[in-house]
Amino acid sequence: MDATEQFLNKHYTTMRIGRGPRAAPVSSRITRESFGTVTLDRVDLAFDMVYDADPLGKICLCVVESGRIETTTPGETAYTFGPGELGIPTPPDLPYSGVVHDARYTITMLEPTEIERLASTAAGSAPVRLTGHRPVSDAACHALIDTLTHLREMATRYPDGVPPLIAASATHYLAASVLTAFPNTAVTADTTGDRHDAHPGTVRRALSYMETHVRDDIAVADIAAAAFVTVRALQLAFRRHLDTTPMAYLRRLRLHGAHEQLVATTSGDRATVTAIAAEWGFAHPGRFAAMYRRHYGRSPAGVLAGDTGVVGHLMPQPPPVRKVDENHSFSGWDGTFRAPGRG
């Protein structure tokens, strides 16, 4: 019991625990995987544990495999989660208490700021927050459980730590999945201001920021802030003028970075396609190879092998947008894009 309480206090929050009324030997096992600031714990408590905890300060996703978990937060309805159910036991900013009844479950925690980096609320309002303890539908629940399983498996593939850009992409993927699964305050409808701001200048500023920070952990809200627009305006601008999304374009820039590294690597470097792909944020070697072949016409392994005849015949990587001319059109990687209503 003492060891369990010490772990919970160290890795979760200040928490007071005790045994429930059912007499049973105290047995507990907790294992942890992680990437970036995300933690993925598997918990097995073979007894009834009563708990009283301070605010977590994080979004906590709980998937129950067996047993059940009861949780209560001040001023809110008590919730019980049973086998196969996914829920958020408590908001990040509230204390909570309850009972874990002989349960096996997983706990995934991420910073609330991660969902704020993917969406925005109405201008001048508070940051995006989740407003419910349960997913919006069974389909959303199952999809998020699948995502959590996939991310846990991914984390175990890197015993020396998940590469930074893969960890960043995985965190964004998790945050986006949470926003899709749970009710929240994000604004998805276009406003008049968003449509007005979705002009070529927004794309130009965004691309300049993305080029400069291509190897950094950046999310769509970071790009929008650099372009001085909302997330929705940024998405509209990219769709209108480039027929893509900001994050898809960032992925193309990173693919180009990986391509340049493959071309520049010599046999003495002892680099592998998998290692270079991971360095640029591509976790799945097979998908990276398929994407690379689609854009460059050859396999990354062939390029890494140093076949100079291959490199000379590669399909060119589209360059980022550089400038807007006096007609409000701009050159991009798919040709010339013209602002609506111009020429």
C-alpha positions as CSV (number, residue, x, y, z in Angstrom):
1,M,0.0,0.0,0.0
2,D,2.8,2.5,0.9
3,A,4.7,1.8,-2.3
4,T,1.5,2.3,-4.4
5,E,0.8,5.6,-2.6
6,Q,4.4,6.8,-3.2
7,F,4.2,6.1,-6.9
8,L,0.8,7.8,-7.3
9,N,2.0,10.9,-5.4
10,K,5.2,11.1,-7.4
11,H,3.7,10.5,-10.9
12,Y,0.2,11.8,-10.6
13,T,-0.7,14.3,-7.9
14,T,-0.9,14.5,-4.1
15,M,-3.2,11.6,-3.2
16,R,-4.3,9.8,-0.1
17,I,-5.3,6.2,-0.5
18,G,-6.7,3.5,1.7
19,R,-8.3,0.0,1.6
20,G,-12.0,-0.4,0.8
21,P,-14.3,-2.5,3.1
22,R,-13.7,-5.7,1.1
23,A,-11.1,-7.8,2.8
24,A,-8.4,-8.9,0.3
25,P,-4.7,-9.0,0.1
26,V,-3.1,-5.7,-1.2
27,S,-1.6,-6.4,-4.6
28,S,-0.7,-3.7,-7.2
29,R,1.4,-3.4,-10.4
30,I,2.0,-0.3,-12.4
31,T,4.1,0.0,-15.6
32,R,4.7,3.1,-17.6
33,E,5.6,4.1,-21.2
34,S,6.0,7.6,-22.4
35,F,6.8,9.9,-25.3
36,G,7.3,13.7,-25.1
37,T,5.1,14.9,-22.2
38,V,2.5,12.0,-22.7
39,T,2.5,9.1,-20.2
40,L,0.8,5.8,-20.7
41,D,0.4,3.7,-17.6
42,R,-1.0,0.2,-17.2
43,V,-2.4,-0.3,-13.7
44,D,-3.5,-3.5,-12.0
45,L,-5.0,-3.1,-8.5
46,A,-6.1,-6.4,-7.1
47,F,-7.9,-4.9,-4.2
48,D,-10.4,-2.1,-3.5
49,M,-8.6,1.3,-3.2
50,V,-10.3,4.4,-1.8
51,Y,-8.6,7.6,-3.0
52,D,-8.8,11.3,-2.4
53,A,-6.7,13.4,-4.8
54,D,-5.7,16.9,-5.6
55,P,-6.1,18.3,-9.1
56,L,-4.1,16.4,-11.7
57,G,-3.3,19.4,-13.9
58,K,-3.5,17.1,-16.9
59,I,-6.1,15.5,-19.2
60,C,-6.5,11.9,-17.9
61,L,-7.9,9.2,-20.2
62,C,-8.9,6.0,-18.4
63,V,-9.7,2.7,-20.2
64,V,-11.1,0.0,-17.9
65,E,-10.2,-3.6,-18.8
66,S,-11.7,-5.3,-15.7
67,G,-13.3,-4.2,-12.4
68,R,-14.8,-0.7,-12.1
69,I,-13.7,2.8,-11.1
70,E,-16.0,5.2,-9.3
71,T,-15.0,8.9,-9.3
72,T,-16.5,12.2,-8.0
73,T,-15.5,15.8,-8.4
74,P,-16.9,18.7,-6.4
75,G,-20.2,20.0,-7.9
76,E,-20.3,17.3,-10.6
77,T,-22.2,14.0,-11.1
78,A,-20.4,10.9,-9.9
79,Y,-19.3,8.6,-12.6
80,T,-18.6,4.9,-12.8
81,F,-16.5,3.3,-15.5
82,G,-16.7,-0.4,-16.2
83,P,-15.0,-3.0,-18.5
84,G,-14.5,-1.7,-22.1
85,E,-15.4,1.9,-21.1
86,L,-13.2,5.0,-21.7
87,G,-13.6,8.2,-19.7
88,I,-12.0,11.2,-18.2
89,P,-12.4,10.7,-14.4
90,T,-11.8,14.4,-13.6
91,P,-11.1,17.7,-15.2
92,P,-7.5,18.9,-14.9
93,D,-8.3,21.7,-12.5
94,L,-10.5,19.9,-9.9
95,P,-9.8,17.6,-7.0
96,Y,-11.4,14.2,-7.2
97,S,-12.1,11.1,-5.0
98,G,-13.6,7.7,-5.4
99,V,-13.0,4.0,-5.3
100,V,-11.1,1.6,-7.6
101,H,-12.8,-1.8,-7.3
102,D,-10.3,-4.6,-8.1
103,A,-9.5,-3.1,-11.5
104,R,-7.1,-3.5,-14.3
105,Y,-7.0,-0.3,-16.5
106,T,-4.8,2.1,-18.4
107,I,-4.2,5.8,-17.7
108,T,-3.0,8.1,-20.5
109,M,-2.2,11.7,-19.5
110,L,-1.4,14.7,-21.6
111,E,-1.0,18.4,-21.0
112,P,-4.2,20.5,-21.6
113,T,-2.1,22.9,-23.7
114,E,-1.8,20.2,-26.3
115,I,-5.4,20.5,-27.3
116,E,-5.1,24.3,-27.2
117,R,-2.4,24.0,-29.9
118,L,-4.8,22.3,-32.3
119,A,-7.9,24.4,-32.0
120,S,-9.2,27.7,-31.0
121,T,-12.3,29.2,-29.4
122,A,-14.2,32.4,-30.2
123,A,-11.9,35.4,-30.2
124,G,-11.1,36.7,-26.8
125,S,-12.5,33.6,-24.9
126,A,-10.8,31.1,-22.7
127,P,-8.6,28.3,-24.2
128,V,-10.2,25.2,-25.6
129,R,-11.3,22.8,-22.9
130,L,-13.2,19.5,-22.8
131,T,-16.7,19.6,-21.4
132,G,-17.6,16.0,-20.8
133,H,-16.4,12.9,-19.0
134,R,-17.5,10.4,-21.7
135,P,-17.0,10.2,-25.5
136,V,-19.7,11.6,-27.8
137,S,-20.5,8.2,-29.2
138,D,-19.5,4.5,-29.1
139,A,-17.7,4.9,-32.4
140,A,-15.7,7.8,-31.0
141,C,-14.9,5.7,-27.9
142,H,-13.7,2.7,-29.9
143,A,-11.6,4.9,-32.3
144,L,-9.8,6.6,-29.4
145,I,-9.2,3.3,-27.6
146,D,-7.6,2.0,-30.9
147,T,-5.5,5.2,-31.0
148,L,-4.3,4.7,-27.4
149,T,-3.4,1.1,-28.2
150,H,-1.4,2.1,-31.3
151,L,0.5,4.8,-29.4
152,R,1.4,2.5,-26.6
153,E,2.8,0.0,-29.1
154,M,4.7,2.7,-30.8
155,A,6.3,3.9,-27.6
156,T,7.6,0.3,-26.8
157,R,9.4,0.3,-30.1
158,Y,11.9,2.9,-28.9
159,P,13.6,1.6,-25.7
160,D,16.1,4.5,-25.9
161,G,13.3,7.1,-26.1
162,V,10.9,8.1,-28.9
163,P,12.6,10.5,-31.4
164,P,11.5,14.1,-30.8
165,L,9.6,14.8,-34.0
166,I,7.9,11.4,-33.8
167,A,6.9,12.2,-30.2
168,A,5.6,15.6,-31.3
169,S,3.5,14.1,-34.1
170,A,2.2,11.4,-31.8
171,T,1.2,14.0,-29.2
172,H,-0.7,16.0,-31.9
173,Y,-2.4,12.9,-33.1
174,L,-3.5,12.0,-29.6
175,A,-4.7,15.5,-28.9
176,A,-6.7,15.6,-32.2
177,S,-8.2,12.2,-31.4
178,V,-9.3,13.5,-27.9
179,L,-10.9,16.6,-29.5
180,T,-12.8,14.4,-31.9
181,A,-13.9,11.9,-29.2
182,F,-15.0,14.3,-26.4
183,P,-17.3,17.3,-26.3
184,N,-15.3,20.5,-26.2
185,T,-15.4,24.3,-26.7
186,A,-13.5,24.5,-29.9
187,V,-15.0,26.6,-32.7
188,T,-15.2,24.8,-36.0
189,A,-17.5,27.1,-38.0
190,D,-16.0,29.8,-40.2
191,T,-16.5,33.4,-39.2
192,T,-16.5,36.5,-41.5
193,G,-13.1,37.4,-40.0
194,D,-11.7,34.0,-40.8
195,R,-12.8,34.2,-44.4
196,H,-11.3,37.7,-44.7
197,D,-8.0,36.6,-43.2
198,A,-7.6,33.6,-45.5
199,H,-5.6,35.5,-48.1
200,P,-2.2,34.8,-49.7
201,G,-0.4,37.0,-47.1
202,T,-1.4,34.6,-44.4
203,V,0.0,31.6,-46.4
204,R,3.2,33.5,-47.0
205,R,3.7,34.3,-43.3
206,A,2.8,30.7,-42.3
207,L,5.2,29.2,-44.8
208,S,8.1,31.4,-43.6
209,Y,7.5,30.3,-40.1
210,M,7.2,26.6,-41.1
211,E,10.5,26.7,-43.1
212,T,12.3,28.2,-40.1
213,H,10.9,25.7,-37.6
214,V,10.6,22.6,-39.8
215,R,12.7,20.5,-37.3
216,D,10.8,21.9,-34.2
217,D,7.7,20.7,-32.4
218,I,5.2,23.0,-33.9
219,A,1.4,22.6,-34.1
220,V,-1.3,24.4,-36.1
221,A,-2.0,27.0,-33.4
222,D,1.7,27.9,-33.4
223,I,1.6,28.4,-37.1
224,A,-1.6,30.4,-36.9
225,A,-0.1,32.7,-34.2
226,A,3.0,33.3,-36.4
227,A,0.6,34.3,-39.2
228,F,-1.5,36.5,-36.9
229,V,-4.7,34.7,-37.7
230,T,-7.0,32.1,-36.0
231,V,-6.5,28.4,-36.6
232,R,-9.6,28.3,-38.7
233,A,-8.4,31.2,-40.9
234,L,-5.1,29.5,-41.4
235,Q,-6.8,26.2,-42.5
236,L,-9.1,28.1,-44.9
237,A,-6.1,29.9,-46.4
238,F,-4.2,26.7,-47.0
239,R,-7.2,25.0,-48.5
240,R,-8.1,28.0,-50.7
241,H,-4.7,28.7,-52.1
242,L,-2.7,25.4,-51.8
243,D,-5.5,22.8,-51.6
244,T,-3.9,21.2,-48.6
245,T,-3.7,21.6,-44.8
246,P,-1.0,23.4,-42.8
247,M,0.2,20.1,-41.2
248,A,0.2,18.2,-44.5
249,Y,2.4,20.9,-46.0
250,L,4.7,20.7,-43.0
251,R,4.9,17.0,-43.6
252,R,6.0,17.7,-47.2
253,L,8.7,20.1,-45.9
254,R,10.0,17.4,-43.6
255,L,9.9,14.8,-46.4
256,H,12.1,17.2,-48.4
257,G,14.4,17.5,-45.4
258,A,14.7,13.7,-45.2
259,H,15.3,13.6,-48.9
260,E,18.2,16.1,-48.7
261,Q,19.7,14.1,-45.8
262,L,19.4,10.8,-47.8
263,V,21.2,12.4,-50.8
264,A,23.9,13.9,-48.6
265,T,24.6,10.8,-46.6
266,T,27.7,8.8,-47.4
267,S,28.5,5.2,-46.8
268,G,30.8,6.1,-44.0
269,D,27.9,7.7,-42.1
270,R,26.3,4.3,-41.5
271,A,22.9,5.8,-41.5
272,T,19.7,3.9,-42.3
273,V,16.5,4.9,-44.0
274,T,14.6,4.1,-40.8
275,A,16.9,6.3,-38.7
276,I,16.7,9.3,-41.1
277,A,12.9,8.9,-41.4
278,A,12.5,8.9,-37.6
279,E,14.7,11.9,-37.3
280,W,12.3,13.8,-39.5
281,G,9.2,12.6,-37.7
282,F,8.2,9.5,-39.8
283,A,7.5,6.6,-37.4
284,H,6.5,3.9,-40.0
285,P,9.3,3.0,-42.4
286,G,7.0,1.4,-44.9
287,R,4.7,4.5,-45.1
288,F,7.7,6.8,-45.3
289,A,9.0,4.7,-48.3
290,A,5.7,4.8,-50.0
291,M,5.3,8.6,-49.5
292,Y,8.9,9.1,-50.7
293,R,8.4,7.1,-53.8
294,R,5.2,8.9,-54.6
295,H,6.9,12.3,-54.5
296,Y,10.4,11.4,-55.8
297,G,9.8,8.5,-58.1
298,R,12.4,6.2,-56.4
299,S,12.9,4.3,-53.2
300,P,14.7,6.0,-50.3
301,A,16.9,3.0,-50.0
302,G,18.1,3.4,-53.5
303,V,19.0,7.1,-52.9
304,L,20.8,6.2,-49.7
305,A,22.8,3.7,-51.6
306,G,24.4,6.5,-53.4
307,D,23.2,5.9,-56.9
308,T,23.9,9.3,-58.5
309,G,22.1,8.3,-61.6
310,V,19.0,7.9,-59.5
311,V,19.3,11.2,-57.8
312,G,19.5,13.1,-61.1
313,H,16.2,11.7,-62.2
314,L,14.2,12.3,-59.1
315,M,10.9,14.2,-59.3
316,P,11.6,17.6,-57.8
317,Q,10.4,18.4,-54.3
318,P,7.9,21.4,-54.6
319,P,9.5,24.5,-53.1
320,P,7.6,26.5,-50.5
321,V,5.7,29.6,-51.4
322,R,8.0,32.5,-51.4
323,K,6.3,35.7,-52.6
324,V,3.0,37.3,-53.6
325,D,3.1,39.4,-56.7
326,E,1.2,42.6,-57.5
327,N,-1.8,40.6,-58.9
328,H,-2.2,38.8,-55.6
329,S,-1.1,35.5,-57.1
330,F,1.8,33.5,-55.7
331,S,4.1,30.7,-56.9
332,G,3.8,27.4,-55.0
333,W,4.7,23.8,-55.4
334,D,1.7,23.0,-57.6
335,G,2.0,25.9,-60.0
336,T,0.6,29.4,-59.6
337,F,-2.3,30.1,-57.3
338,R,-4.5,33.1,-57.6
339,A,-6.5,34.8,-55.0
340,P,-10.3,34.6,-55.6
341,G,-11.7,37.5,-57.5
342,R,-8.4,38.4,-59.1
343,G,-7.6,38.3,-62.8
